[in-house]
Amino acid sequence: MSAPPESDVLLIENVPASAASPAGGVVSVWTINRPDKLNALNAEVNTALKSACDWAESDDSVRVIVITGAPPNEPPEGKRPKPNSFVAGADISEFEGKSSAEIREIFDDNVWEYIWNLTKPTIAMIDGFALGGGSEIALSCDLRLATPRSKFGTPEINLGIIPGGGGTQRLCRLLGYGRALEMVMSGEMIGGEEANRIGLINHLVGEDEIGDKTMEIAQNLASKSPHTIRVAKAAVRAALEQPFSAGILAERDLFCALFDTADMEIGVKAFLNRETAEWTGA
């Protein structure tokens, strides 16, 4: 396994995937580490996340990626603690004075698409604020787990702008036109329970259990054939990006192609013999 990129603003911990095959797989946990700024995105965080995506995509040992935010630091004596935050948006100070050409250069090579384009499963583990660009980080992941105290929103409208990291598109596909437009136009936050009710998250989990539940899901995904997981992700993505009839054909092509893989043979034989499949990843 290659060494992950190092950064003070993005901490990477690789947790062994106990049931992974081929052996040596890991669940890579990425913690955005700016707790005094509620883990807001800035140029340094964006660069670190993009480097981490390049590393994870190229390293076969990385089977699943979990993205989360650092918990708040202990406050100075006499001060109130800061709230929990996944990512409380972008660092707005970096927007001041920017022209459309300058901001386009940043957003044409943005962190949300790096995460979205990963072929490996991604999970957002959310405890606290997921606002603006932070909400878009969560939406760029495949799965989302959140606590009841989490808050989601796209408050860009209050700054005279709109979401620019794919939020309008991914919200619409996830929630439908009406709910997505209400979130974008109102700029209001919704809590974890409401996010769960409308399908914005996959699981609502208590603060004390969310780490264990996230790793349970990640370890399960890491136990599957890495190649078949990539194909499954590509097939479901086709539903977002192609008309229905074209998506059906894309699924059929991917399904049939798997019959020429070693892991398909391994999986079928293991099932018939009531054994645990030992994947090759091919």
Buried (B, 14 or more C-beta within 10 A) or exposed (E): EEEBBEBEBBBBEBBEBEEBBBEEBBBBBBBBBBBEBBBBBBEBBBBBBBBBBEBBBEBBBBBBBBBBBBBBEEEEEEEEEBEBBBBBBBBBEBEEEEEEEEBEEBBEEBBBBBBBEBBBBBBBBBBBBBBBBBBBBBBBBBBBBBBBBBBBBBBBBEEEEEBBBBBBBBBBBBBEEEBBBEBBEBBEBBBBBBBBEBEBBBBBBEEEEBBEBBBEBBBEBBBBBBBBBBBBBEBEBBBEEBEEEEBEEBBEEBEEEBEEBEBBEBBEEBEEEEEEBEBBBE
